[in-house]
Amino acid sequence: MSFGIYALGYAILIAGLAYLAHLMHIPQHYIIALVIIMAGIGIVTGVQSTRQKDSN
């Protein structure tokens, strides 16, 4: 699985959750914090999942 596909999936998930939070009338600063935290989690898990093992 390539990192690009993984990142695209996470971006769609984050956008959907941010839109849902907007529809629930959650304050914008909470939504921004949620997006930043989820983006960080997405990057870390994406790198862990797509990283190649060292041959050493």
C-alpha positions as CSV (number, residue, x, y, z in Angstrom):
1,M,0.0,0.0,0.0
2,S,1.5,3.3,-1.0
3,F,1.7,6.3,1.3
4,G,-0.2,8.5,-1.2
5,I,-3.3,6.2,-1.1
6,Y,-3.1,6.0,2.7
7,A,-2.8,9.8,3.0
8,L,-5.7,10.3,0.6
9,G,-7.9,8.0,2.6
10,Y,-7.0,9.8,5.8
11,A,-7.7,13.2,4.2
12,I,-11.2,12.1,3.1
13,L,-11.8,10.8,6.7
14,I,-10.7,14.0,8.2
15,A,-12.7,16.1,5.9
16,G,-15.8,14.1,6.6
17,L,-15.4,14.3,10.3
18,A,-14.7,18.1,10.1
19,Y,-17.9,18.5,8.1
20,L,-19.9,16.4,10.5
21,A,-18.5,18.5,13.4
22,H,-19.5,21.7,11.5
23,L,-23.1,20.4,11.1
24,M,-23.2,19.6,14.8
25,H,-22.4,23.3,15.5
26,I,-19.1,22.5,17.2
27,P,-17.0,25.7,17.6
28,Q,-14.5,26.2,14.8
29,H,-11.4,26.2,17.0
30,Y,-12.3,22.7,18.3
31,I,-12.7,21.6,14.7
32,I,-9.3,23.0,13.7
33,A,-7.7,21.3,16.7
34,L,-9.3,18.0,15.7
35,V,-8.1,18.3,12.2
36,I,-4.5,19.0,13.3
37,I,-4.5,16.1,15.7
38,M,-5.9,13.7,13.2
39,A,-3.5,14.8,10.5
40,G,-0.6,14.1,12.8
41,I,-2.0,10.7,13.7
42,G,-2.6,10.0,10.0
43,I,1.0,10.9,9.1
44,V,2.5,8.7,11.8
45,T,0.3,5.7,11.1
46,G,0.9,6.1,7.3
47,V,4.6,6.2,7.7
48,Q,4.5,3.1,10.0
49,S,2.3,1.2,7.6
50,T,4.2,2.0,4.4
51,R,7.8,2.0,5.7
52,Q,10.1,-0.5,4.2
53,K,11.9,-2.8,6.5
54,D,15.7,-2.5,6.7
55,S,17.6,-5.4,5.2
56,N,20.3,-5.3,7.9
